[in-house]
Amino acid sequence: MSPEQLAAAERGYARCGLAEQLLWERLSVFEGAFGGDAVREVCASDALPPAVVLAVLDRLAPAALLPVDDLFDGEDDSPRYWMPHPMRAVGARRLTARGDRWAVVLRHRRWCVKLARRAADWWQSGRQMDARDLALRELPDLAAAMDPTTAPLSPSAEADTAVEIAVSLWFLWVACGRVGEGRTRLRHALSLYTGEPPSRALWLGAFLELESGRPEDADPLLVQAWAAAVRERDDRTLGLLSHLRGATALYQGRTRAAAAEFRDALALMGDCPEFGPTRELCWAALALSLTRTDPEAAQEALDQLVLDPSSRRAWAGRDLWAEAWTHHARAELLAWDGERERAVDHARRALRGHLALGSAVGAACAAELLAQLRLMTGRAASAAHLLGAVNLLRTSAFDASYKPAAYCAPTRDRSETALRDMLDDPELRRAYEEGARIGLFALAETA
């Protein structure tokens, strides 16, 4: 941002009327793009009434804003804008000089809370891709609101806002592959939180530790979260914690304990959970925990998933995360039954589902299962492609401290053994290297 750009922005500001100047200043609190509803909620006041703020926005747009085409399917076709950095700098300086900055920042944070809740509601109601897209699009503003150190009063005064936003976005961190970011933001907010942390914040903290490959760090948070949920008399959070205890047991290879916890979660979470993992995901997790020790019970769990009342709600959309893990479980069961080609189809669907959501953990597990199935069906080159791509994913998405789940270890060990044998064959070595160049997104369509 050069002095010339700032000077041009100052001249543009000076040419505006009072209402346009007021709105220019208040729009400087937005980190990313914004639409009319956000402008009305954050920027309107007695001096700039809600009834006129959109008309002022239309007059200001040619002078200070750039149009943005970032709408996604199903969203109202209304204009959205972004304020370039020189204009933001001028607006922020003027807003501070007027003495209005902290009031507008607080309204912006309250708007971010509502936005995060809306994304969470969309996820629960089956609009999962929309929820992810909304959260990612608005992440610059949500990230600013999750930083308590920029709060108008004190960091501790806004820590609860930061924690609420981080918890509402649980799906973005856990299911959509942004574990590291979510872990960092939640830990920072909780470090400034005064009083007893909410049970759901502790639940999410434990979940993020598990997804980071640190089950030993998840255990103490699980204990704290359970005590907090009992203190709050929150049976739904107890259901979330039972699911997470099951996921931890499955991660550690304790499949019988995992199955028992998943059954407890289904009993506690109610018919239509308004937050967190769904009943469909619990049934899929139960099936996964049983596929290698009790295939018949695993198939019964998958049958119950289809029959569960929550799966047959006419208004509900699809739980894409649960679908991906369901395909993984079906692939393992079909491979056990000797139906390898059908197993390949389900493993490929699992891979596509995890990639669509952005889950590196799920995609790596599905890709290694698919590679193993391709070896079993005599498609060594296809397996080499997949292993090359998944090894690249693992080295780029996980740090050196990440410990893969014990549940996935047998498949991964077999894949690594096969990989060592493959690399002695020049043709398969080339296929492995080519797979790393192509990547899993392309291979998910052809492998």
HELIX and SHEET records of a PDB file:
HELIX    1   1 PRO A    3  ARG A   15  1                                  13    
HELIX    2   2 LEU A   18  LEU A   27  1                                  10    
HELIX    3   3 GLY A   36  CYS A   43  1                                   8    
HELIX    4   4 PRO A   50  ALA A   64  1                                  15    
HELIX    5   5 HIS A   85  ARG A   98  1                                  14    
HELIX    6   6 ARG A  101  GLN A  124  1                                  24    
HELIX    7   7 GLN A  128  ARG A  137  1                                  10    
HELIX    8   8 LEU A  139  ALA A  145  1                                   7    
HELIX    9   9 PRO A  148  THR A  150  5                                   3    
HELIX   10  10 PRO A  155  GLU A  158  5                                   4    
HELIX   11  11 ALA A  159  SER A  168  1                                  10    
HELIX   12  12 TRP A  170  VAL A  174  1                                   5    
HELIX   13  13 VAL A  179  SER A  191  1                                  13    
HELIX   14  14 SER A  199  GLU A  211  1                                  13    
HELIX   15  15 PRO A  215  GLU A  232  1                                  18    
HELIX   16  16 ASP A  235  TYR A  251  1                                  17    
HELIX   17  17 THR A  255  LEU A  268  1                                  14    
HELIX   18  18 ARG A  279  LEU A  290  1                                  12    
HELIX   19  19 PRO A  295  LEU A  307  1                                  13    
HELIX   20  20 PRO A  309  ARG A  312  5                                   4    
HELIX   21  21 LEU A  320  TRP A  336  1                                  17    
HELIX   22  22 ARG A  340  LEU A  357  1                                  18    
HELIX   23  23 ALA A  360  MET A  376  1                                  17    
HELIX   24  24 ALA A  380  ALA A  397  1                                  18    
HELIX   25  25 ALA A  406  CYS A  408  5                                   3    
HELIX   26  26 ALA A  409  MET A  422  1                                  14    
HELIX   27  27 PRO A  426  ILE A  438  1                                  13    
HELIX   28  28 LEU A  440  THR A  446  1                                   7    
SHEET    1   A 3 PHE A  34  GLY A  35  0                                        
SHEET    2   A 3 ARG A  80  TRP A  82 -1                                        
SHEET    3   A 3 LEU A  66  VAL A  68 -1                                        
END                                                                             
